[in-house]
């Protein structure tokens, strides 16, 4: 039987690395970038050379020309603690939760360690979560279950989004030392973050190429995300909502979130200021948090407190 309980986080050990390697790795460890994205970035809608068109001809389309619309999630009542989603073909209501203080303390302390030169980016770290989804089929597999490593981050609280977006904008071309200082300041200020949600990007989906995780989340918006926090791990279950930057019907908050997560992605990795941002943004509405650490009383116990 599941029950709610607050718990502490678990630290990881890190090996010291050189400054130049740190600057490259710490950026990825903090900004929500999957490892594969180190291979390069191209503006929307993606010009990475020849690539087969992969769009299943047998299921509904989520595209309205150049942009997709996630119609299977209704987050209009999330401030009241409820997010609705069409899961398994039926509309259901889910109660929102907050990330536990233990998860937040572990995640932020690990990010600050990377930024302070205490270790490289690795899978037992705060940035790289393994996303599990199920529910759709691209036409190239007999399975709909998918797991993919993604870069995950956080959104500021709505009242401070403009403030911190301005900081990114005004320091876009600053030197590495200044940028690292700004990122450290962000992760030292827990009051700036909205811990009801997580952020990520859908980097590779276009109208002619859809990833498995994109299709699953669009069709069946439920997600499980796991992080290694050696010797333990954290598991977050959430309702994902995908927001395309070209969607003319996004709310003001949606647009600010899309701009934020794209800006955080590019703040360290270079490129022009994202105006407009290029990539699909993801917002994960927290429903449950589990601590899978191998300690008595934990080992998969649900620990998310109520809002």
Phi, psi and omega in degrees: 000130181281150173209159184269138175200139175284145179211159178279161176275178182231131185279168176236156176265147185228147174261143182285141179230171181288163185295316183296318176296322179300315184298325178284316186281323183295326178300314179293329181288347186241348195245005174082050184236117174300154184303322183296339182291346174298342182287349176136162181230145176229147181296153173303139008268018175103119180227063183266027180086191184296134177207137182297142174283123181236093176222123181294129180276359190252004181229171184298151177267140178259008188256141174240071186080245184274353184229154177257158180229127181266093185270356183267009177229136175235104181257018185295339180252019185293328177296340175266008174092011183229135170234135181255143181211147177270096185247131182061028178085000181232141177287131180225155177254136179236142179270128180288151177227173175253152169299144179288155178296327178298315178297314181299313181298317178297312185297314184288321179295324178292319177298317180294327176296317177299313182292336179270003176091018185267357180175161179275168171292135179208171185290333175272066184213177189280341188273320192262099175260150176263116184265124177247130180220165180204151169136344181227177181214127181281347180102002182242020181204156173272355180254152167250346176291132181221144172230136182211137174284130181231160171269130181237144178217209187222156173256140172294159172299150187303321184293345183240005181302313181298319181302312185278334173296321178297322178299316178298313182300313186287343181244022186301322182254021179289166179284171185299320181299317179295317181295319178297320178298321179294315180296320177298319178299321178300313186278354172269352183246085183292341182290345183276351191254147176264101186274015171273347186221158172239159181241153172196178179232147169259095192282333195247348183286136174224174177300341180247002177213115182241128179285161177299317182294323176300309183297316180299315183290325178291317184279323188219080192286077171219142186214144170241131182236129180242139174239139170280128174229064191312129016271006181244201176199159175243148179228125179244131175249133192210162171260114182272145173227128183258135184234118180274135184296339181266000180291116183286351184258009177295145175288170178298318178296318178302314181297320179294322178292319177299315179296318182299307186292327174292322180293317178297324178299318187266346185304319180263332188272359173093176183103172180288157175303132188285088181226094359280162176292155190261331193256152174296130178263148178240136171239125182255113181276116187292129177244318180215149173229134179238145173254111183264023182291147185276057181236149178306134180087350177249247176054047177103015179283138176287129187237359183293125177282159175290161178292000000 
